[in-house]
Amino acid sequence: GSSADAAAAAALALMVVDPPNCSPAGRTQIIHDTEGGKPCAIDGTTVAPTRLPHGLKALDDQHSIPTPGAVRAILHLHATAGRLPLETIVTPARDLAREGFLVPENLAKVWQWRARELRDADARRWFLPGGAAPKAGSHFTHLGLARYFDLMIELGNDPFADAVFARDICTRLSAKGVLWQAEDLMGADPLDGEVVTYSNEDW
């Protein structure tokens, strides 16, 4: 494979083993270079949903949750500079989610610190098993995320880009007041980023 394959596989695995900081619903910016070419940037930012409520007060609550951009950007990197099949890239993350991993001490501390931010009942069920952040040395699995990666392998794409998946998740989130539209998720393709360089005599 290529370094892009390794980077994509590692980024997906981080979504499993560093859940307080990494998520398929998050954002990422990627800079990559090709031999003999020039650096390219992929902007996997999150964007505001198409439909937002009026008034500043509404923007303080969950209605304004941005739509995800990370996975589509990672898959764009793989499609642009990867060599291995997508299944090979996604399978290690899927297996980590399904089989689980031992939570290291530093992650357990961050997890406990971030736990108070989890107000959604489904998020608390997935990420606070037994009602609390996993302790250091405990075994954590995420079968929902494993199913997400299984679907990615089956579709050959980000499940958020699939019409059936997008409509299903938007229907479930609408009951919680999140104003995502299926079109928002399906159209969340990464943007071309801008590479800015600076140098002087010291560096």
Backbone as numpy.savetxt, mean C-alpha at the origin, in Angstrom:
# Nx Ny Nz CAx CAy CAz Cx Cy Cz
16.46 -12.01 -11.93 15.65 -10.81 -11.93 16.50 -9.56 -11.93
15.86 -8.43 -11.71 16.53 -7.14 -11.71 16.38 -6.50 -10.34
17.07 -5.36 -10.16 16.91 -4.63 -8.90 15.48 -4.12 -8.75
14.81 -3.83 -9.85 13.41 -3.42 -9.77 12.52 -4.54 -9.24
12.81 -5.79 -9.66 12.09 -6.94 -9.11 12.28 -7.01 -7.61
13.54 -6.88 -7.17 13.84 -6.97 -5.73 13.16 -5.84 -4.96
13.21 -4.63 -5.50 12.60 -3.49 -4.82 11.09 -3.66 -4.72
10.45 -4.12 -5.79 9.00 -4.31 -5.78 8.60 -5.38 -4.78
9.33 -6.51 -4.77 9.03 -7.59 -3.83 9.21 -7.13 -2.39
10.28 -6.36 -2.14 10.54 -5.88 -0.78 9.47 -4.89 -0.34
9.04 -4.01 -1.24 8.02 -3.03 -0.89 6.70 -3.71 -0.54
6.33 -4.74 -1.29 5.09 -5.47 -0.98 5.22 -6.21 0.34
6.40 -6.79 0.60 6.62 -7.50 1.86 6.54 -6.54 3.05
7.02 -5.31 2.87 6.94 -4.33 3.96 5.50 -4.02 4.34
4.57 -4.14 3.39 3.17 -3.92 3.70 2.65 -4.96 4.68
3.33 -6.09 4.74 2.95 -7.15 5.69 3.67 -6.96 7.02
4.99 -6.77 6.97 5.79 -6.82 8.20 5.99 -5.47 8.86
5.49 -4.39 8.27 5.56 -3.09 8.91 4.23 -2.36 8.77
3.14 -2.97 9.26 1.82 -2.40 9.03 1.58 -1.02 9.62
2.27 -0.59 10.71 2.03 0.77 11.17 2.50 1.84 10.18
3.39 1.46 9.27 3.99 2.45 8.36 3.74 2.19 6.89
3.35 0.97 6.51 3.21 0.62 5.09 1.86 -0.05 4.85
1.23 0.29 3.73 -0.11 -0.24 3.46 -0.41 -0.21 1.97
-1.18 -1.19 1.47 -1.64 -1.11 0.08 -2.49 0.13 -0.19
-3.03 0.73 0.87 -3.86 1.93 0.71 -3.03 3.21 0.86
-1.70 3.08 0.89 -0.84 4.24 1.09 -0.28 4.81 -0.19
0.80 5.55 -0.03 1.44 6.23 -1.15 2.91 5.85 -1.22
3.53 6.13 -2.36 4.97 5.93 -2.48 5.50 6.78 -3.62
6.74 7.16 -3.52 7.46 7.80 -4.63 8.68 6.94 -4.94
8.92 6.71 -6.22 10.00 5.81 -6.64 10.91 6.52 -7.63
12.20 6.39 -7.41 13.19 6.84 -8.40 13.98 5.62 -8.83
14.08 5.40 -10.13 14.87 4.27 -10.61 15.69 4.68 -11.82
16.72 3.93 -12.05 17.65 4.22 -13.13 17.84 2.96 -13.95
18.08 3.11 -15.21 18.39 1.97 -16.06 19.79 2.14 -16.62
20.45 1.04 -16.89 21.82 1.09 -17.38 21.86 1.85 -18.71
22.68 2.88 -18.74 22.81 3.68 -19.94 21.69 4.68 -20.14
20.73 4.71 -19.22 19.61 5.64 -19.35 19.74 6.77 -18.36
18.63 7.44 -18.11 18.63 8.51 -17.12 17.60 8.19 -16.04
17.75 8.73 -14.85 16.83 8.42 -13.77 15.38 8.79 -14.14
14.47 7.93 -13.70 13.04 8.15 -13.90 12.35 8.16 -12.54
11.25 8.88 -12.44 10.50 8.94 -11.19 9.06 8.51 -11.43
8.53 7.76 -10.46 7.14 7.32 -10.48 6.48 7.90 -9.24
5.41 8.63 -9.44 4.72 9.29 -8.33 3.46 8.51 -7.98
3.58 7.66 -6.99 2.42 6.88 -6.53 1.77 7.58 -5.35
1.36 8.82 -5.57 0.78 9.61 -4.50 -0.65 9.18 -4.21
-1.17 9.59 -3.07 -2.58 9.43 -2.80 -3.30 10.70 -3.23
-4.54 10.57 -3.67 -5.28 11.74 -4.14 -6.64 11.81 -3.46
-7.19 13.01 -3.41 -8.51 13.19 -2.81 -9.56 12.50 -3.67
-10.58 11.89 -3.04 -11.66 11.30 -3.81 -12.40 12.37 -4.61
-13.04 11.95 -5.68 -13.74 12.87 -6.56 -14.84 13.64 -5.83
-15.56 12.93 -4.97 -16.69 13.55 -4.28 -16.31 13.83 -2.84
-16.31 15.10 -2.46 -16.02 15.51 -1.09 -17.17 16.36 -0.56
-17.41 16.28 0.73 -18.47 17.11 1.31 -18.04 18.58 1.33
-19.01 19.46 1.41 -18.73 20.89 1.48 -18.44 21.28 2.92
-17.59 22.30 3.09 -17.32 22.83 4.42 -16.03 22.30 5.00
-15.35 23.14 5.74 -14.06 22.76 6.31 -14.20 21.69 7.37
-15.29 21.71 8.12 -15.46 20.73 9.18 -15.46 19.32 8.63
-16.09 19.13 7.48 -16.18 17.79 6.89 -14.81 17.26 6.51
-13.87 18.16 6.20 -12.55 17.69 5.78 -11.72 17.18 6.95
-12.20 17.35 8.17 -11.47 16.87 9.34 -11.81 15.43 9.67
-12.81 14.86 9.04 -13.20 13.50 9.39 -12.84 12.53 8.28
-13.34 11.30 8.42 -12.90 10.23 7.54 -13.40 10.36 6.10
-14.32 11.28 5.83 -14.78 11.44 4.45 -13.64 11.76 3.50
-12.61 12.45 4.01 -11.56 12.95 3.14 -10.37 11.99 3.02
-10.55 10.72 3.39 -9.47 9.74 3.26 -9.05 9.65 1.79
-7.76 9.85 1.47 -7.34 9.83 0.07 -7.32 8.43 -0.50
-7.43 8.34 -1.81 -7.40 7.05 -2.48 -5.95 6.58 -2.65
-5.70 5.27 -2.66 -4.34 4.74 -2.63 -3.58 4.88 -3.94
-2.25 4.89 -3.82 -1.42 4.98 -5.01 -0.19 4.09 -4.99
0.12 3.48 -3.83 1.39 2.77 -3.67 1.50 1.54 -4.56
0.51 0.66 -4.51 0.63 -0.62 -5.22 0.73 -0.40 -6.72
-0.07 0.51 -7.25 -0.03 0.75 -8.70 1.35 1.26 -9.12
1.98 2.10 -8.29 3.31 2.60 -8.61 4.35 1.49 -8.57
4.23 0.61 -7.57 5.17 -0.52 -7.46 5.02 -1.45 -8.66
3.78 -1.71 -9.07 3.56 -2.57 -10.23 4.03 -1.90 -11.52
3.95 -0.58 -11.57 4.46 0.15 -12.74 5.97 0.01 -12.83
6.65 0.11 -11.68 8.10 -0.12 -11.66 8.42 -1.51 -12.16
7.68 -2.51 -11.67 7.93 -3.89 -12.09 7.70 -4.06 -13.59
6.61 -3.46 -14.10 6.32 -3.59 -15.53 7.35 -2.88 -16.38
7.92 -1.80 -15.85 8.88 -1.00 -16.61 10.28 -1.60 -16.60
10.71 -2.08 -15.44 12.12 -2.48 -15.30 12.31 -3.87 -14.72
11.22 -4.58 -14.44 11.34 -5.92 -13.89 11.52 -6.98 -14.97
11.97 -8.14 -14.55 12.17 -9.26 -15.48 11.40 -10.51 -15.06
11.14 -10.65 -13.79 10.49 -11.85 -13.28 8.97 -11.73 -13.41
8.26 -12.87 -13.46 6.79 -12.83 -13.50 6.23 -12.17 -12.25
5.08 -11.52 -12.38 4.48 -10.84 -11.25 4.21 -11.80 -10.10
3.79 -13.00 -10.39 3.53 -13.98 -9.33 4.76 -14.21 -8.47
5.94 -14.25 -9.09 7.18 -14.43 -8.35 7.44 -13.27 -7.41
7.05 -12.07 -7.82 7.25 -10.86 -7.02 6.29 -10.81 -5.84
5.06 -11.23 -6.05 4.00 -11.07 -5.05 3.97 -12.22 -4.05
4.36 -13.42 -4.47 4.21 -14.61 -3.63 4.89 -14.50 -2.26
6.12 -13.98 -2.15 6.73 -13.89 -0.82 5.91 -13.04 0.16
5.35 -11.92 -0.30 4.52 -11.09 0.57 3.24 -11.84 0.94
2.65 -12.53 -0.03 1.44 -13.31 0.23 1.71 -14.38 1.29
2.84 -15.08 1.15 3.18 -16.13 2.11 3.44 -15.57 3.50
4.10 -14.41 3.57 4.33 -13.76 4.86 3.01 -13.42 5.55
2.07 -12.90 4.76 0.77 -12.54 5.33 0.02 -13.77 5.81
0.09 -14.84 5.05 -0.66 -16.05 5.37 -0.02 -16.83 6.52
1.30 -16.98 6.47 2.00 -17.80 7.47 2.39 -17.00 8.71
2.50 -15.68 8.56 2.80 -14.82 9.69 4.29 -14.66 9.94
4.60 -13.80 10.91 5.99 -13.52 11.27 6.03 -13.16 12.76
7.22 -13.24 13.34 7.41 -12.87 14.73 7.65 -11.36 14.81
6.89 -10.69 15.63 6.96 -9.24 15.74 8.22 -8.84 16.51
9.14 -8.07 15.89 10.34 -7.63 16.61 10.02 -6.52 17.61
10.93 -6.29 18.54 10.67 -5.37 19.64 10.40 -3.94 19.16
11.20 -3.43 18.25 11.01 -2.05 17.79 9.66 -1.87 17.10
9.26 -2.86 16.29 7.97 -2.78 15.63 6.84 -2.83 16.65
6.97 -3.67 17.67 5.94 -3.76 18.71 5.74 -2.42 19.39
6.82 -1.67 19.62 6.71 -0.36 20.25 5.97 0.63 19.37
6.32 0.65 18.08 5.64 1.56 17.15 4.17 1.17 17.01
3.92 -0.12 16.94 2.56 -0.63 16.79 1.70 -0.19 17.97
2.26 -0.32 19.17 1.52 0.09 20.36 1.26 1.60 20.35
2.26 2.36 19.92 2.13 3.82 19.86 1.06 4.25 18.86
0.99 3.54 17.70 0.04 3.90 16.65 -1.35 3.30 16.89
-1.49 2.38 17.82 -2.75 1.65 18.01 -3.91 2.59 18.30
-3.64 3.67 19.02 -4.73 4.59 19.39 -5.35 5.27 18.18
-4.62 5.28 17.04 -5.14 5.90 15.83 -6.16 5.03 15.12
-6.22 3.75 15.48 -7.14 2.82 14.81 -8.52 2.92 15.45
-9.40 3.64 14.78 -10.76 3.82 15.30 -11.76 2.92 14.56
-11.41 2.52 13.34 -12.31 1.69 12.55 -12.35 0.27 13.11
-13.56 -0.27 13.23 -13.72 -1.60 13.84 -13.01 -2.69 13.04
-13.09 -2.63 11.71 -12.42 -3.64 10.89 -10.90 -3.55 11.03
-10.36 -2.32 11.03 -8.92 -2.15 11.20 -8.47 -2.67 12.56
-9.25 -2.40 13.58 -8.89 -2.89 14.91 -8.93 -4.42 14.97
-9.88 -5.00 14.26 -9.97 -6.47 14.24 -8.76 -7.09 13.58
-8.29 -6.47 12.47 -7.14 -7.02 11.75 -5.82 -6.75 12.48
-5.66 -5.52 12.97 -4.34 -5.10 13.44 -4.18 -5.08 14.96
-5.27 -5.27 15.69 -5.18 -5.34 17.15 -5.83 -6.64 17.62
-5.20 -7.79 17.30 -5.80 -9.08 17.69 -5.95 -9.16 19.20
-7.13 -9.55 19.64 -7.39 -9.59 21.07 -7.58 -8.22 21.67
-7.70 -7.19 20.82 -7.93 -5.84 21.30 -6.70 -5.04 21.65
-5.51 -5.59 21.35 -4.27 -4.89 21.69 -3.23 -5.09 20.61
-2.27 -4.16 20.54 -1.17 -4.30 19.59 -0.35 -5.54 19.94
0.10 -6.29 18.92 0.91 -7.47 19.19 2.17 -7.13 19.99
2.53 -7.99 20.91 3.72 -7.80 21.72 4.94 -8.35 20.99
6.11 -7.90 21.40 7.36 -8.39 20.82 7.44 -9.91 20.98
7.80 -10.59 19.90 7.92 -12.04 19.92 6.63 -12.77 19.61
5.52 -12.06 19.51 4.26 -12.73 19.19 4.19 -12.98 17.68
3.32 -13.89 17.31 3.17 -14.31 15.92 1.97 -13.59 15.32
2.19 -12.86 14.22 1.11 -12.08 13.61 0.86 -12.56 12.19
-0.40 -12.80 11.86 -0.81 -13.14 10.50 -1.87 -12.14 10.04
-2.01 -12.01 8.72 -3.04 -11.10 8.18 -3.65 -11.80 6.96
-4.70 -12.59 7.21 -5.29 -13.38 6.14 -6.01 -12.51 5.13
-6.53 -11.36 5.54 -7.15 -10.45 4.60 -6.16 -9.92 3.58
-4.97 -9.58 4.05 -3.93 -9.11 3.15 -3.43 -10.25 2.26
-3.38 -11.46 2.80 -3.01 -12.62 1.97 -4.00 -12.79 0.82
-5.29 -12.61 1.09 -6.30 -12.72 0.03 -6.14 -11.60 -1.00
-5.77 -10.41 -0.53 -5.52 -9.28 -1.44 -4.38 -9.63 -2.40
-3.30 -10.22 -1.88 -2.18 -10.59 -2.74 -2.53 -11.76 -3.64
-3.33 -12.69 -3.17 -3.82 -13.77 -4.03 -4.58 -13.20 -5.23
-5.42 -12.21 -4.96 -6.19 -11.58 -6.03 -5.27 -10.83 -6.98
-4.21 -10.21 -6.46 -3.25 -9.53 -7.32 -2.60 -10.52 -8.29
-2.24 -11.70 -7.77 -1.65 -12.73 -8.63 -2.66 -13.19 -9.68
-3.89 -13.40 -9.25 -4.94 -13.88 -10.16 -5.24 -12.86 -11.26
-5.32 -11.58 -10.89 -5.68 -10.53 -11.85 -4.48 -10.06 -12.67
-3.28 -10.22 -12.11 -2.10 -9.67 -12.77 -2.03 -8.17 -12.65
-2.72 -7.63 -11.63 -2.78 -6.18 -11.47 -3.17 -5.86 -10.03
-3.18 -4.58 -9.69 -3.63 -4.11 -8.40 -5.13 -4.39 -8.27
-5.57 -5.10 -7.22 -7.00 -5.34 -7.08 -7.84 -4.07 -7.03
-7.26 -2.94 -6.55 -8.00 -1.68 -6.55 -8.36 -1.23 -7.96
-7.65 -1.75 -8.97 -7.93 -1.39 -10.36 -9.03 -2.26 -10.97
-9.45 -3.30 -10.26 -10.46 -4.22 -10.77 -11.86 -3.69 -10.43
-12.75 -3.67 -11.41 -14.08 -3.09 -11.24 -14.87 -3.76 -10.12
-14.85 -5.10 -10.07 -15.63 -5.82 -9.06 -15.09 -5.54 -7.67
-13.77 -5.63 -7.51 -13.15 -5.37 -6.20 -13.39 -3.93 -5.78
-13.18 -2.99 -6.71 -13.32 -1.57 -6.39 -14.75 -1.25 -5.96
-15.73 -1.78 -6.68 -17.13 -1.49 -6.32 -17.49 -2.11 -4.98
-16.98 -3.31 -4.71 -17.27 -3.98 -3.45 -16.70 -3.19 -2.27
-15.44 -2.79 -2.37 -14.83 -2.08 -1.25 -15.46 -0.71 -1.06
-15.82 -0.05 -2.14 -16.47 1.27 -2.03 -17.84 1.15 -1.38
-18.56 0.08 -1.69 -19.87 -0.14 -1.07 -19.71 -0.34 0.43
-18.72 -1.14 0.83 -18.52 -1.39 2.26 -18.05 -0.13 2.98
-17.18 0.65 2.34 -16.66 1.85 2.99 -17.69 2.98 3.04
-18.62 2.98 2.10 -19.63 4.05 2.10 -20.48 3.99 3.36
-20.67 2.78 3.91 -21.43 2.64 5.15 -20.70 3.28 6.33
-19.40 3.49 6.16 -18.59 4.12 7.22 -18.37 5.60 6.94
-18.94 6.10 5.86 -18.81 7.51 5.54 -17.64 7.86 4.66
-16.91 6.86 4.17 -15.77 7.12 3.28 -16.30 7.28 1.86
-15.96 8.38 1.22 -16.57 8.73 -0.06 -15.75 8.31 -1.27
-15.13 7.15 -1.22 -14.43 6.64 -2.39 -15.45 6.22 -3.44
-15.11 6.47 -4.70 -15.89 5.98 -5.83 -15.07 4.90 -6.54
-15.75 3.91 -7.11 -15.02 2.85 -7.81 -14.14 3.44 -8.90
-14.61 4.48 -9.55 -13.82 5.12 -10.62 -12.54 5.73 -10.07
-12.60 6.25 -8.82 -11.40 6.80 -8.18 -10.32 5.73 -8.06
-10.73 4.55 -7.60 -9.77 3.47 -7.38 -9.26 2.91 -8.71
-10.18 2.70 -9.64 -9.80 2.10 -10.91 -8.89 3.02 -11.73
-9.02 4.33 -11.53 -8.24 5.27 -12.32 -7.02 5.82 -11.61
-6.64 5.23 -10.48 -5.54 5.76 -9.68 -4.18 5.30 -10.21
-3.92 5.56 -11.48 -2.63 5.18 -12.06 -1.55 6.16 -11.62
-0.31 5.69 -11.49 0.75 6.58 -11.03 1.07 7.68 -12.04
1.55 8.78 -11.53 1.94 9.91 -12.36 3.43 9.84 -12.65
3.86 10.54 -13.68 5.29 10.69 -13.92 5.83 11.70 -12.92
6.85 11.28 -12.18 7.47 12.19 -11.23 8.55 13.01 -11.91
9.13 13.91 -11.17 10.22 14.76 -11.67 11.48 14.47 -10.88
12.57 14.22 -11.57 13.85 13.99 -10.92 14.61 15.30 -10.87
14.94 15.75 -9.67 15.69 16.98 -9.48 17.06 16.62 -8.90
18.11 17.10 -9.51 19.46 16.81 -9.02 20.17 18.11 -8.65
21.09 18.00 -7.71 21.89 19.14 -7.30 23.27 18.63 -6.92
24.28 19.35 -7.31 25.63 18.95 -6.92 26.51 20.18 -6.81
27.54 20.09 -5.98 28.57 21.11 -5.93 29.92 20.43 -5.73
30.92 21.18 -5.43 32.27 20.59 -5.40 32.46 19.62 -4.23
31.60 19.73 -3.21 31.76 18.85 -2.04 30.93 17.57 -2.13
29.78 17.61 -2.83 28.92 16.42 -2.89 27.95 16.54 -4.05
